[in-house]
Amino acid sequence: MTHSKPAMNPSGGAESRREVTKPALDTRLLERVVDPDNMRRAWKRVTANKGAPGIDRMTLEEADIWLRTNWDTLCESVLDGSYQPLPLRRKAIPKASGGERLLGIPAVIDRLIQQAVAQILTPIFDSGFSRWSFGFRPARSAHQALRQVQAFLQAGYRIAVDLDLEKFFDRVSHDILMARVARKVADKRVLSLIGRLLRSGVLVEGIVQPTELGTPQGGPLSPLLANILLDDLDKELERRGLRFARYADDLLILVKTERAALRVKASITKYLTRELRLTVNEKKSRVAPISQCVFLGFTFYRGTKLRGSEKAFADFRHRLKRYTGRSWGVSMEYRLTKLAQYLRGWMGYFGISDYYSPIPEFDHWLRRRVRMCYWKQWRHVRTKVRNLLALGTSRKQAIFTAISRKSYWRLSKTLATQSGMTNQWLKNQGLLSIRDLWMKAHGYA
């Protein structure tokens, strides 16, 4: 079935070469995929994740209406094999390291089916994954991967093999991937469904191009499929007794000597090329002391301590600058709300950093940026004088500053603006303190 616009209301109705894991005995796995309880959970997850429409431009709200009347037909099409996913919508987003990452955005209905499949397959595969694999797995996180690296560093493994898999999600071999899925999935209808999802094509400049390789980022099933493929790599690394941490396609292997690291890099590169048909980007891969490596946005210093990378701090400053741009035509209430959301999210991830030094300066700079926004928003001299006086600034300083022709940035650091728009006043307006968030993250508040 090819779904078209007119969603159910779901509330209604490694192996390595050494050892082959036997497939799951359940040959009626597809029935579990379209089971109403599973589909309701899948729809709840899809709506919670929000996301943009696919090539059919069907929104989540429209999908909900469509599913109310087409739910039975959709499930039947999945069961009888006539369901055909729509091509993906191509979207390029800039990468932090430069260049672009190509996303494939599935239609909403296809996201629902992908999520339903992922929910059934995850318990089957996840229990067999490596304990040193942390990406996109239940009860696992990037922070755990970083803590694992710290544990290896404390044990003396401080030379890193930093491997970069070139365009990993775009170059996955479907044959190799499906062979690994089939190790634990006996229901050939599920295998056929996954194959159709992988080969649905992608719309590029109005032309549908085939997807003969890859498991495009953007769909709920892609992370699980990536872990299934790379589990062979994990098992090979474990077989060799190597210390490593992997988060999706980000891999760091730790050894004690440079000589051992060079040997590991060469042999693992050969393994990836020969066994998994993946390409290692030699320009971005290297052997180096851990202090020279970036892993999941962090670097390591003084042996085992964590700090955000220079790029992470540069991106942080850039985003704050965007949210405090004086030409952004939004209310201060909205601006401070968006700032608070971003700061909580950033600190929720980077708050585990041990590196405190730049935090007070960021706080000082951010407060000055917000004062500048208020100063511009007040616009007229009388408004500025009136507001400063109301905030406790002396009349002389208020008038002198309000009539000044100096730049907004210069005037945001004057006695008048700082004595009026005090730190406490800014806090009362809703501006969060980066320092307070960092202290709270480290249990000091």
Protein Blocks (a to p, Z undefined) as FASTA:
>chain_A
ZZddfbdcfkgmjacfkbccdddfblklmmmmmgmklmmmmmmmmmmnnpaddfkopafk
lmmmmmmmmmmmmmmmmmnopaccddddddddddfkgpjdddddddfklmmmmmmmmmmm
mmmmmmmpcfkbcghpehiafklmmmmmmmmmmnopabdcddddehkllmccfklmmmmm
mmmmmblklmmmmmmmmmnopaeehiacddfecjdehiaklmmmmmmmmmmmmmmmmmno
pacddehjaccdddfbfklmmmmmmmmmmmmmmmnopacdfklgccddfklpceehiace
ehjaccddfklmmmmmmmmmmmmccklccdfklmmmmmmmmmmmmmmmmmmpcblklmmm
mmmmmmmmmmmmmmmmnopaklmmmmmmmnopafklmmmmmmpcbdfklmmmcfklmmmm
gmklmmmnopacfklmmmmmnopZZ
